[in-house]
Structure formats: C-alpha cells, structure tokens
Amino acid sequence: MIPTPRYRIGQKVYKGYGSTKFEDIPCPECCGEKEVTVTTPAGNTYKSPCYVCMEAWYSRGSIRRIAPRPEVRSLTIGSVRVDTAAKESERISYMCEETGIGSGAIFYEHDLFLEYEVAVEIAKVKALELVQQIRRRNVDQVAEKKKRGQNLPLKTCPKCKGRGEIFEEKK
C-alpha cells in the first residue's frame, strides 16, 4: 500500500529544533560580589577572590551555564517524495523552498507540523534533551579524567544541587 503524504506543495509547515545557548547567572558562592570571606583556623578573616567564578586572573561574579534554546523554522513545501522501500519513519519526505528543492535539506513527515504551537513544544523538548545530553557528557568526561588519575578537585554548584553543573576549584 502506498502511503499518502500529509502535506502538499505550497503548504506552510513548521519544524522545531533544539539548540543551546550560554547564559550568565549570579555566582552561587559569592552571590555576585566577586570575593568571599575566608576564616582561618586561628580565627583571622580575610577577603579572597571567589574561586567558583574565577576566570583566568579575576572573578566574574557570575557563572556561565548552558541553557536550552528552542527554535522553530517556518518552511514551505516545495517537493514531496514517497519511497515505499524506506523505513516506516522515512517513507514520506519533503524538500522545502527555503532550503532548496533538488539539492537542499530533506525533512521527514514526522518532524513537520501545521501548527506553530506544536512545533514550539517539540523544540522545547529537543532543547532540554540536548542540554541534558551535554551535561551528562561533561560529568562523564570529569569521571574519566579522575579514572585516569587526573584528579580534579570538584565543587558542585550548591544552587543546582549537583544536577551536572560542575566547577573546578582553583587553588
């Protein structure tokens, strides 16, 4: 049985993409003050540059974290292709005017939506999944370094309660 395409040439559809961005948040250790008060065992106190938000030779007062950035692209169907020999999810594909017909990107039916709002929700989910994947990879890289004997003193962000934003302690 030949599948019937959901969209037709000239029809406007939306595709949700997940991407990331960096955003600065106040440092959870110094609360943006760029320095911390240190008390020695003898009871002396002094101010020291914050080691959590230190970058190169100065404290920034903020830390950079990766954040989700959902994106939605509006596309106009320019070409429809039905391939009965392909996998179920790839049987119907489209090329769009914005990316080029004949030599542009191929979009599969399950990735395209008529409603903008649905594409936005899909983009949010994809962006969150991408952020989680990057954070897991970062945690795995630190664990691998520790396993190889490259001991890194770690400080887990108290604000995120150890959900993957790990900062290297500066001494």
KEDRENMAR-706102 format. One record per atom (N, C-alpha, C): atom name; x, y, z. Coordinates in nm, 3 decimals. Layout:
N
+------+---------+---------+---------+
: site :       x :       y :       z :
+------+---------+---------+---------+
:   CA :       X :       Y :       Z :
...
+------+---------+---------+---------+
END
This chain:
171
+------+---------+---------+---------+
: site :       x :       y :       z :
+------+---------+---------+---------+
:    N :   0.084 :  -0.118 :   0.000 :
:   CA :   0.000 :   0.000 :   0.000 :
:    C :   0.088 :   0.125 :   0.000 :
:    N :   0.058 :   0.217 :  -0.086 :
:   CA :   0.135 :   0.341 :  -0.099 :
:    C :   0.084 :   0.441 :   0.005 :
:    N :   0.175 :   0.496 :   0.088 :
:   CA :   0.132 :   0.592 :   0.188 :
:    C :   0.090 :   0.725 :   0.124 :
:    N :  -0.001 :   0.795 :   0.190 :
:   CA :  -0.049 :   0.924 :   0.142 :
:    C :   0.021 :   1.036 :   0.218 :
:    N :   0.083 :   1.129 :   0.146 :
:   CA :   0.151 :   1.241 :   0.214 :
:    C :   0.051 :   1.329 :   0.290 :
:    N :   0.093 :   1.376 :   0.406 :
:   CA :   0.010 :   1.462 :   0.490 :
:    C :   0.009 :   1.605 :   0.437 :
:    N :   0.120 :   1.650 :   0.375 :
:   CA :   0.133 :   1.789 :   0.331 :
:    C :   0.143 :   1.794 :   0.179 :
:    N :   0.106 :   1.908 :   0.122 :
:   CA :   0.108 :   1.925 :  -0.023 :
:    C :   0.200 :   2.041 :  -0.062 :
:    N :   0.238 :   2.045 :  -0.186 :
:   CA :   0.326 :   2.151 :  -0.237 :
:    C :   0.259 :   2.287 :  -0.215 :
:    N :   0.340 :   2.382 :  -0.165 :
:   CA :   0.292 :   2.518 :  -0.138 :
:    C :   0.240 :   2.537 :   0.004 :
:    N :   0.225 :   2.430 :   0.078 :
:   CA :   0.171 :   2.439 :   0.214 :
:    C :   0.279 :   2.483 :   0.311 :
:    N :   0.244 :   2.570 :   0.408 :
:   CA :   0.337 :   2.617 :   0.509 :
:    C :   0.334 :   2.522 :   0.628 :
:    N :   0.454 :   2.479 :   0.672 :
:   CA :   0.468 :   2.389 :   0.787 :
:    C :   0.576 :   2.446 :   0.880 :
:    N :   0.589 :   2.385 :   0.997 :
:   CA :   0.686 :   2.430 :   1.096 :
:    C :   0.769 :   2.312 :   1.145 :
:    N :   0.896 :   2.338 :   1.168 :
:   CA :   0.987 :   2.236 :   1.222 :
:    C :   1.051 :   2.292 :   1.348 :
:    N :   1.045 :   2.213 :   1.455 :
:   CA :   1.105 :   2.252 :   1.581 :
:    C :   1.246 :   2.197 :   1.594 :
:    N :   1.339 :   2.283 :   1.633 :
:   CA :   1.479 :   2.246 :   1.654 :
:    C :   1.516 :   2.270 :   1.800 :
:    N :   1.604 :   2.189 :   1.849 :
:   CA :   1.658 :   2.213 :   1.983 :
:    C :   1.802 :   2.258 :   1.971 :
:    N :   1.835 :   2.370 :   2.033 :
:   CA :   1.973 :   2.416 :   2.037 :
:    C :   2.002 :   2.468 :   2.178 :
:    N :   2.120 :   2.518 :   2.197 :
:   CA :   2.159 :   2.565 :   2.329 :
:    C :   2.219 :   2.704 :   2.321 :
:    N :   2.227 :   2.767 :   2.436 :
:   CA :   2.293 :   2.897 :   2.448 :
:    C :   2.360 :   2.901 :   2.584 :
:    N :   2.454 :   2.991 :   2.600 :
:   CA :   2.516 :   3.013 :   2.729 :
:    C :   2.449 :   3.132 :   2.795 :
:    N :   2.424 :   3.121 :   2.925 :
:   CA :   2.371 :   3.235 :   2.996 :
:    C :   2.448 :   3.252 :   3.127 :
:    N :   2.463 :   3.376 :   3.167 :
:   CA :   2.532 :   3.406 :   3.291 :
:    C :   2.431 :   3.416 :   3.404 :
:    N :   2.462 :   3.352 :   3.516 :
:   CA :   2.379 :   3.362 :   3.636 :
:    C :   2.470 :   3.404 :   3.751 :
:    N :   2.415 :   3.470 :   3.853 :
:   CA :   2.499 :   3.512 :   3.966 :
:    C :   2.570 :   3.391 :   4.028 :
:    N :   2.693 :   3.412 :   4.066 :
:   CA :   2.771 :   3.304 :   4.126 :
:    C :   2.705 :   3.260 :   4.257 :
:    N :   2.682 :   3.130 :   4.273 :
:   CA :   2.616 :   3.083 :   4.395 :
:    C :   2.705 :   3.089 :   4.518 :
:    N :   2.835 :   3.103 :   4.498 :
:   CA :   2.928 :   3.107 :   4.612 :
:    C :   2.942 :   3.249 :   4.668 :
:    N :   2.964 :   3.346 :   4.581 :
:   CA :   2.988 :   3.484 :   4.627 :
:    C :   2.867 :   3.575 :   4.605 :
:    N :   2.760 :   3.522 :   4.546 :
:   CA :   2.637 :   3.598 :   4.518 :
:    C :   2.665 :   3.723 :   4.433 :
:    N :   2.761 :   3.712 :   4.344 :
:   CA :   2.791 :   3.822 :   4.253 :
:    C :   2.888 :   3.925 :   4.309 :
:    N :   2.938 :   3.905 :   4.431 :
:   CA :   3.029 :   4.002 :   4.493 :
:    C :   3.173 :   3.988 :   4.446 :
:    N :   3.208 :   3.882 :   4.377 :
:   CA :   3.340 :   3.855 :   4.320 :
:    C :   3.445 :   3.819 :   4.424 :
:    N :   3.410 :   3.816 :   4.551 :
:   CA :   3.505 :   3.775 :   4.654 :
:    C :   3.430 :   3.709 :   4.769 :
:    N :   3.503 :   3.626 :   4.843 :
:   CA :   3.445 :   3.556 :   4.957 :
:    C :   3.527 :   3.588 :   5.081 :
:    N :   3.464 :   3.578 :   5.196 :
:   CA :   3.533 :   3.598 :   5.323 :
:    C :   3.579 :   3.462 :   5.373 :
:    N :   3.708 :   3.452 :   5.403 :
:   CA :   3.769 :   3.327 :   5.448 :
:    C :   3.813 :   3.344 :   5.593 :
:    N :   3.781 :   3.245 :   5.675 :
:   CA :   3.824 :   3.247 :   5.815 :
:    C :   3.922 :   3.133 :   5.836 :
:    N :   4.039 :   3.165 :   5.888 :
:   CA :   4.141 :   3.064 :   5.913 :
:    C :   4.110 :   2.991 :   6.043 :
:    N :   4.174 :   2.875 :   6.068 :
:   CA :   4.153 :   2.805 :   6.194 :
:    C :   4.190 :   2.890 :   6.317 :
:    N :   4.278 :   2.986 :   6.299 :
:   CA :   4.319 :   3.073 :   6.410 :
:    C :   4.217 :   3.184 :   6.435 :
:    N :   4.118 :   3.196 :   6.348 :
:   CA :   4.014 :   3.296 :   6.367 :
:    C :   4.034 :   3.423 :   6.287 :
:    N :   4.141 :   3.433 :   6.210 :
:   CA :   4.164 :   3.550 :   6.127 :
:    C :   4.074 :   3.543 :   6.004 :
:    N :   4.024 :   3.656 :   5.962 :
:   CA :   3.941 :   3.660 :   5.842 :
:    C :   4.003 :   3.752 :   5.738 :
:    N :   3.984 :   3.716 :   5.615 :
:   CA :   4.031 :   3.799 :   5.505 :
:    C :   3.944 :   3.775 :   5.383 :
:    N :   3.951 :   3.868 :   5.289 :
:   CA :   3.874 :   3.855 :   5.165 :
:    C :   3.964 :   3.793 :   5.059 :
:    N :   3.904 :   3.704 :   4.980 :
:   CA :   3.977 :   3.634 :   4.875 :
:    C :   3.892 :   3.633 :   4.749 :
:    N :   3.956 :   3.638 :   4.632 :
:   CA :   3.877 :   3.627 :   4.508 :
:    C :   3.797 :   3.496 :   4.508 :
:    N :   3.676 :   3.502 :   4.461 :
:   CA :   3.590 :   3.383 :   4.458 :
:    C :   3.649 :   3.280 :   4.362 :
:    N :   3.669 :   3.161 :   4.410 :
:   CA :   3.729 :   3.054 :   4.329 :
:    C :   3.628 :   2.987 :   4.236 :
:    N :   3.499 :   3.004 :   4.261 :
:   CA :   3.398 :   2.941 :   4.176 :
:    C :   3.382 :   3.019 :   4.046 :
:    N :   3.375 :   3.150 :   4.056 :
:   CA :   3.352 :   3.229 :   3.934 :
:    C :   3.482 :   3.287 :   3.878 :
:    N :   3.597 :   3.240 :   3.929 :
:   CA :   3.725 :   3.290 :   3.879 :
:    C :   3.749 :   3.240 :   3.736 :
:    N :   3.791 :   3.333 :   3.655 :
:   CA :   3.822 :   3.303 :   3.516 :
:    C :   3.954 :   3.372 :   3.485 :
:    N :   4.052 :   3.296 :   3.452 :
:   CA :   4.188 :   3.347 :   3.430 :
:    C :   4.237 :   3.409 :   3.561 :
:    N :   4.251 :   3.539 :   3.571 :
:   CA :   4.308 :   3.601 :   3.690 :
:    C :   4.209 :   3.689 :   3.768 :
:    N :   4.082 :   3.686 :   3.733 :
:   CA :   3.984 :   3.769 :   3.804 :
:    C :   3.854 :   3.692 :   3.826 :
:    N :   3.777 :   3.735 :   3.924 :
:   CA :   3.646 :   3.675 :   3.950 :
:    C :   3.541 :   3.754 :   3.874 :
:    N :   3.451 :   3.684 :   3.809 :
:   CA :   3.349 :   3.748 :   3.725 :
:    C :   3.225 :   3.789 :   3.805 :
:    N :   3.196 :   3.719 :   3.913 :
:   CA :   3.073 :   3.745 :   3.987 :
:    C :   2.955 :   3.668 :   3.931 :
:    N :   2.980 :   3.595 :   3.824 :
:   CA :   2.873 :   3.514 :   3.764 :
:    C :   2.936 :   3.387 :   3.708 :
:    N :   2.853 :   3.290 :   3.686 :
:   CA :   2.899 :   3.167 :   3.623 :
:    C :   2.820 :   3.148 :   3.495 :
:    N :   2.880 :   3.080 :   3.403 :
:   CA :   2.816 :   3.055 :   3.275 :
:    C :   2.761 :   2.914 :   3.276 :
:    N :   2.637 :   2.901 :   3.236 :
:   CA :   2.579 :   2.768 :   3.227 :
:    C :   2.513 :   2.753 :   3.091 :
:    N :   2.497 :   2.629 :   3.053 :
:   CA :   2.433 :   2.600 :   2.925 :
:    C :   2.282 :   2.596 :   2.948 :
:    N :   2.208 :   2.656 :   2.858 :
:   CA :   2.063 :   2.664 :   2.873 :
:    C :   1.997 :   2.623 :   2.741 :
:    N :   1.874 :   2.572 :   2.749 :
:   CA :   1.804 :   2.533 :   2.626 :
:    C :   1.762 :   2.656 :   2.545 :
:    N :   1.764 :   2.641 :   2.413 :
:   CA :   1.716 :   2.746 :   2.323 :
:    C :   1.632 :   2.679 :   2.214 :
:    N :   1.502 :   2.673 :   2.235 :
:   CA :   1.417 :   2.613 :   2.131 :
:    C :   1.404 :   2.708 :   2.011 :
:    N :   1.404 :   2.651 :   1.893 :
:   CA :   1.389 :   2.730 :   1.770 :
:    C :   1.285 :   2.664 :   1.680 :
:    N :   1.207 :   2.746 :   1.613 :
:   CA :   1.108 :   2.696 :   1.518 :
:    C :   1.131 :   2.764 :   1.385 :
:    N :   1.128 :   2.685 :   1.281 :
:   CA :   1.150 :   2.738 :   1.147 :
:    C :   1.025 :   2.718 :   1.063 :
:    N :   0.985 :   2.822 :   0.994 :
:   CA :   0.872 :   2.816 :   0.903 :
:    C :   0.923 :   2.772 :   0.766 :
:    N :   0.858 :   2.673 :   0.708 :
:   CA :   0.900 :   2.618 :   0.580 :
:    C :   0.781 :   2.608 :   0.484 :
:    N :   0.809 :   2.615 :   0.356 :
:   CA :   0.707 :   2.597 :   0.253 :
:    C :   0.742 :   2.473 :   0.172 :
:    N :   0.649 :   2.379 :   0.168 :
:   CA :   0.673 :   2.253 :   0.096 :
:    C :   0.693 :   2.282 :  -0.053 :
:    N :   0.804 :   2.230 :  -0.108 :
:   CA :   0.833 :   2.251 :  -0.249 :
:    C :   0.838 :   2.122 :  -0.328 :
:    N :   0.859 :   2.010 :  -0.258 :
:   CA :   0.870 :   1.881 :  -0.324 :
:    C :   0.827 :   1.772 :  -0.226 :
:    N :   0.755 :   1.673 :  -0.277 :
:   CA :   0.709 :   1.559 :  -0.195 :
:    C :   0.766 :   1.433 :  -0.257 :
:    N :   0.822 :   1.346 :  -0.170 :
:   CA :   0.877 :   1.220 :  -0.218 :
:    C :   0.821 :   1.105 :  -0.136 :
:    N :   0.774 :   1.002 :  -0.203 :
:   CA :   0.725 :   0.881 :  -0.137 :
:    C :   0.815 :   0.766 :  -0.179 :
:    N :   0.873 :   0.700 :  -0.078 :
:   CA :   0.964 :   0.587 :  -0.102 :
:    C :   0.909 :   0.467 :  -0.027 :
:    N :   0.848 :   0.375 :  -0.097 :
:   CA :   0.784 :   0.260 :  -0.033 :
:    C :   0.885 :   0.159 :   0.020 :
:    N :   1.011 :   0.169 :  -0.021 :
:   CA :   1.113 :   0.074 :   0.024 :
:    C :   1.186 :   0.123 :   0.150 :
:    N :   1.164 :   0.247 :   0.189 :
:   CA :   1.235 :   0.304 :   0.304 :
:    C :   1.171 :   0.258 :   0.436 :
:    N :   1.242 :   0.290 :   0.546 :
:   CA :   1.187 :   0.262 :   0.680 :
:    C :   1.055 :   0.336 :   0.695 :
:    N :   0.971 :   0.289 :   0.785 :
:   CA :   0.839 :   0.349 :   0.808 :
:    C :   0.847 :   0.499 :   0.832 :
:    N :   0.943 :   0.542 :   0.917 :
:   CA :   0.953 :   0.684 :   0.953 :
:    C :   1.011 :   0.771 :   0.842 :
:    N :   1.066 :   0.708 :   0.738 :
:   CA :   1.130 :   0.784 :   0.630 :
:    C :   1.062 :   0.765 :   0.495 :
:    N :   0.945 :   0.706 :   0.494 :
:   CA :   0.877 :   0.679 :   0.365 :
:    C :   0.834 :   0.806 :   0.294 :
:    N :   0.787 :   0.903 :   0.369 :
:   CA :   0.743 :   1.029 :   0.307 :
:    C :   0.839 :   1.139 :   0.350 :
:    N :   0.899 :   1.204 :   0.252 :
:   CA :   0.992 :   1.312 :   0.282 :
:    C :   0.960 :   1.433 :   0.195 :
:    N :   1.010 :   1.546 :   0.239 :
:   CA :   0.980 :   1.673 :   0.172 :
:    C :   1.107 :   1.754 :   0.155 :
:    N :   1.108 :   1.835 :   0.051 :
:   CA :   1.211 :   1.937 :   0.034 :
:    C :   1.136 :   2.069 :   0.034 :
:    N :   1.196 :   2.170 :   0.093 :
:   CA :   1.127 :   2.298 :   0.109 :
:    C :   1.196 :   2.409 :   0.031 :
:    N :   1.117 :   2.508 :  -0.007 :
:   CA :   1.167 :   2.618 :  -0.088 :
:    C :   1.279 :   2.694 :  -0.019 :
:    N :   1.271 :   2.707 :   0.115 :
:   CA :   1.369 :   2.784 :   0.189 :
:    C :   1.508 :   2.719 :   0.192 :
:    N :   1.514 :   2.587 :   0.178 :
:   CA :   1.643 :   2.517 :   0.184 :
:    C :   1.688 :   2.465 :   0.048 :
:    N :   1.604 :   2.478 :  -0.053 :
:   CA :   1.639 :   2.435 :  -0.187 :
:    C :   1.569 :   2.306 :  -0.226 :
:    N :   1.519 :   2.302 :  -0.346 :
:   CA :   1.449 :   2.184 :  -0.396 :
:    C :   1.542 :   2.112 :  -0.492 :
:    N :   1.565 :   1.984 :  -0.467 :
:   CA :   1.654 :   1.906 :  -0.552 :
:    C :   1.794 :   1.894 :  -0.495 :
:    N :   1.838 :   1.997 :  -0.422 :
:   CA :   1.973 :   1.990 :  -0.365 :
:    C :   1.976 :   2.044 :  -0.221 :
:    N :   1.861 :   2.057 :  -0.160 :
:   CA :   1.854 :   2.113 :  -0.025 :
:    C :   1.834 :   2.006 :   0.081 :
:    N :   1.789 :   2.048 :   0.197 :
:   CA :   1.767 :   1.958 :   0.309 :
:    C :   1.642 :   1.873 :   0.288 :
:    N :   1.645 :   1.753 :   0.343 :
:   CA :   1.530 :   1.663 :   0.338 :
:    C :   1.465 :   1.663 :   0.475 :
:    N :   1.334 :   1.680 :   0.479 :
:   CA :   1.257 :   1.680 :   0.603 :
:    C :   1.160 :   1.563 :   0.600 :
:    N :   1.156 :   1.488 :   0.709 :
:   CA :   1.064 :   1.375 :   0.717 :
:    C :   0.933 :   1.420 :   0.778 :
:    N :   0.827 :   1.351 :   0.739 :
:   CA :   0.692 :   1.391 :   0.777 :
:    C :   0.673 :   1.403 :   0.928 :
:    N :   0.733 :   1.313 :   1.004 :
:   CA :   0.712 :   1.314 :   1.149 :
:    C :   0.779 :   1.434 :   1.217 :
:    N :   0.864 :   1.509 :   1.145 :
:   CA :   0.930 :   1.626 :   1.202 :
:    C :   0.860 :   1.757 :   1.168 :
:    N :   0.760 :   1.754 :   1.084 :
:   CA :   0.692 :   1.874 :   1.038 :
:    C :   0.551 :   1.884 :   1.097 :
:    N :   0.507 :   2.008 :   1.122 :
:   CA :   0.377 :   2.029 :   1.185 :
:    C :   0.306 :   2.148 :   1.121 :
:    N :   0.174 :   2.140 :   1.114 :
:   CA :   0.095 :   2.250 :   1.062 :
:    C :   0.082 :   2.362 :   1.164 :
:    N :   0.076 :   2.327 :   1.292 :
:   CA :   0.055 :   2.425 :   1.398 :
:    C :   0.188 :   2.470 :   1.456 :
:    N :   0.206 :   2.600 :   1.464 :
:   CA :   0.327 :   2.659 :   1.519 :
:    C :   0.346 :   2.618 :   1.665 :
:    N :   0.239 :   2.616 :   1.741 :
:   CA :   0.245 :   2.585 :   1.885 :
:    C :   0.299 :   2.443 :   1.909 :
:    N :   0.259 :   2.349 :   1.826 :
:   CA :   0.308 :   2.211 :   1.839 :
:    C :   0.458 :   2.207 :   1.812 :
:    N :   0.503 :   2.278 :   1.711 :
:   CA :   0.646 :   2.283 :   1.678 :
:    C :   0.725 :   2.347 :   1.792 :
:    N :   0.668 :   2.448 :   1.858 :
:   CA :   0.734 :   2.512 :   1.972 :
:    C :   0.752 :   2.412 :   2.086 :
:    N :   0.649 :   2.335 :   2.116 :
:   CA :   0.658 :   2.236 :   2.224 :
:    C :   0.762 :   2.128 :   2.191 :
:    N :   0.765 :   2.083 :   2.068 :
:   CA :   0.865 :   1.985 :   2.025 :
:    C :   1.005 :   2.044 :   2.037 :
:    N :   1.022 :   2.170 :   1.998 :
:   CA :   1.152 :   2.237 :   2.006 :
:    C :   1.198 :   2.248 :   2.152 :
:    N :   1.105 :   2.277 :   2.244 :
:   CA :   1.140 :   2.285 :   2.386 :
:    C :   1.191 :   2.151 :   2.438 :
:    N :   1.123 :   2.045 :   2.401 :
:   CA :   1.163 :   1.911 :   2.445 :
:    C :   1.301 :   1.876 :   2.388 :
:    N :   1.322 :   1.903 :   2.259 :
:   CA :   1.450 :   1.873 :   2.196 :
:    C :   1.563 :   1.954 :   2.259 :
:    N :   1.539 :   2.080 :   2.290 :
:   CA :   1.642 :   2.165 :   2.351 :
:    C :   1.678 :   2.115 :   2.490 :
:    N :   1.578 :   2.077 :   2.569 :
:   CA :   1.604 :   2.024 :   2.703 :
:    C :   1.682 :   1.893 :   2.696 :
:    N :   1.647 :   1.807 :   2.602 :
:   CA :   1.720 :   1.681 :   2.585 :
:    C :   1.865 :   1.707 :   2.548 :
:    N :   1.888 :   1.806 :   2.463 :
:   CA :   2.024 :   1.839 :   2.422 :
:    C :   2.107 :   1.891 :   2.541 :
:    N :   2.048 :   1.976 :   2.624 :
:   CA :   2.117 :   2.028 :   2.742 :
:    C :   2.151 :   1.913 :   2.836 :
:    N :   2.057 :   1.822 :   2.859 :
:   CA :   2.082 :   1.709 :   2.948 :
:    C :   2.193 :   1.620 :   2.892 :
:    N :   2.193 :   1.600 :   2.763 :
:   CA :   2.297 :   1.519 :   2.698 :
:    C :   2.434 :   1.584 :   2.716 :
:    N :   2.444 :   1.713 :   2.698 :
:   CA :   2.571 :   1.784 :   2.714 :
:    C :   2.618 :   1.778 :   2.858 :
:    N :   2.528 :   1.797 :   2.953 :
:   CA :   2.565 :   1.790 :   3.095 :
:    C :   2.613 :   1.651 :   3.133 :
:    N :   2.544 :   1.547 :   3.083 :
:   CA :   2.588 :   1.410 :   3.111 :
:    C :   2.727 :   1.385 :   3.055 :
:    N :   2.750 :   1.434 :   2.934 :
:   CA :   2.881 :   1.417 :   2.871 :
:    C :   2.990 :   1.488 :   2.953 :
:    N :   2.961 :   1.608 :   3.004 :
:   CA :   3.058 :   1.680 :   3.085 :
:    C :   3.090 :   1.605 :   3.213 :
:    N :   2.988 :   1.552 :   3.278 :
:   CA :   3.009 :   1.474 :   3.401 :
:    C :   3.090 :   1.349 :   3.370 :
:    N :   3.059 :   1.283 :   3.258 :
:   CA :   3.133 :   1.163 :   3.218 :
:    C :   3.280 :   1.195 :   3.188 :
:    N :   3.306 :   1.310 :   3.127 :
:   CA :   3.443 :   1.349 :   3.097 :
:    C :   3.523 :   1.371 :   3.225 :
:    N :   3.462 :   1.434 :   3.325 :
:   CA :   3.529 :   1.455 :   3.453 :
:    C :   3.556 :   1.321 :   3.520 :
:    N :   3.459 :   1.231 :   3.517 :
:   CA :   3.477 :   1.098 :   3.577 :
:    C :   3.589 :   1.022 :   3.508 :
:    N :   3.597 :   1.033 :   3.376 :
:   CA :   3.702 :   0.965 :   3.301 :
:    C :   3.839 :   1.021 :   3.337 :
:    N :   3.850 :   1.152 :   3.354 :
:   CA :   3.977 :   1.213 :   3.394 :
:    C :   4.018 :   1.163 :   3.532 :
:    N :   3.922 :   1.152 :   3.622 :
:   CA :   3.953 :   1.103 :   3.757 :
:    C :   4.001 :   0.958 :   3.750 :
:    N :   3.937 :   0.879 :   3.664 :
:   CA :   3.974 :   0.738 :   3.650 :
:    C :   4.116 :   0.724 :   3.598 :
:    N :   4.159 :   0.814 :   3.508 :
:   CA :   4.293 :   0.810 :   3.452 :
:    C :   4.398 :   0.867 :   3.548 :
:    N :   4.353 :   0.909 :   3.666 :
:   CA :   4.447 :   0.961 :   3.763 :
:    C :   4.466 :   1.110 :   3.757 :
:    N :   4.391 :   1.176 :   3.673 :
:   CA :   4.397 :   1.322 :   3.667 :
:    C :   4.296 :   1.375 :   3.767 :
:    N :   4.330 :   1.370 :   3.895 :
:   CA :   4.236 :   1.411 :   3.999 :
:    C :   4.207 :   1.559 :   3.989 :
:    N :   4.081 :   1.591 :   3.971 :
:   CA :   4.037 :   1.728 :   3.967 :
:    C :   3.957 :   1.755 :   4.094 :
:    N :   3.999 :   1.851 :   4.175 :
:   CA :   3.915 :   1.886 :   4.288 :
:    C :   3.787 :   1.948 :   4.233 :
:    N :   3.673 :   1.897 :   4.274 :
:   CA :   3.547 :   1.942 :   4.218 :
:    C :   3.465 :   2.019 :   4.319 :
:    N :   3.392 :   2.115 :   4.270 :
:   CA :   3.295 :   2.186 :   4.352 :
:    C :   3.163 :   2.176 :   4.278 :
:    N :   3.062 :   2.123 :   4.341 :
:   CA :   2.931 :   2.113 :   4.280 :
:    C :   2.851 :   2.237 :   4.317 :
:    N :   2.790 :   2.294 :   4.222 :
:   CA :   2.712 :   2.416 :   4.242 :
:    C :   2.603 :   2.393 :   4.346 :
:    N :   2.605 :   2.466 :   4.459 :
:   CA :   2.502 :   2.446 :   4.560 :
:    C :   2.364 :   2.488 :   4.511 :
:    N :   2.361 :   2.578 :   4.414 :
:   CA :   2.232 :   2.626 :   4.364 :
:    C :   2.159 :   2.519 :   4.282 :
:    N :   2.235 :   2.442 :   4.202 :
:   CA :   2.171 :   2.340 :   4.117 :
:    C :   2.165 :   2.205 :   4.187 :
:    N :   2.218 :   2.194 :   4.309 :
:   CA :   2.213 :   2.072 :   4.390 :
:    C :   2.275 :   1.952 :   4.318 :
:    N :   2.382 :   1.976 :   4.244 :
:   CA :   2.455 :   1.866 :   4.183 :
:    C :   2.390 :   1.805 :   4.061 :
:    N :   2.312 :   1.880 :   3.986 :
:   CA :   2.247 :   1.826 :   3.867 :
:    C :   2.338 :   1.831 :   3.744 :
:    N :   2.466 :   1.855 :   3.763 :
:   CA :   2.555 :   1.844 :   3.649 :
:    C :   2.639 :   1.967 :   3.619 :
:    N :   2.614 :   2.082 :   3.682 :
:   CA :   2.698 :   2.196 :   3.657 :
:    C :   2.814 :   2.189 :   3.756 :
:    N :   2.927 :   2.143 :   3.710 :
:   CA :   3.042 :   2.118 :   3.796 :
:    C :   3.150 :   2.221 :   3.766 :
:    N :   3.209 :   2.272 :   3.872 :
:   CA :   3.312 :   2.375 :   3.857 :
:    C :   3.440 :   2.323 :   3.921 :
:    N :   3.549 :   2.352 :   3.856 :
:   CA :   3.678 :   2.309 :   3.906 :
:    C :   3.727 :   2.411 :   4.010 :
:    N :   3.770 :   2.363 :   4.124 :
:   CA :   3.820 :   2.452 :   4.229 :
:    C :   3.956 :   2.506 :   4.188 :
:    N :   3.975 :   2.635 :   4.210 :
:   CA :   4.103 :   2.698 :   4.186 :
:    C :   4.174 :   2.711 :   4.320 :
:    N :   4.303 :   2.678 :   4.324 :
:   CA :   4.378 :   2.689 :   4.449 :
:    C :   4.487 :   2.792 :   4.434 :
+------+---------+---------+---------+
END
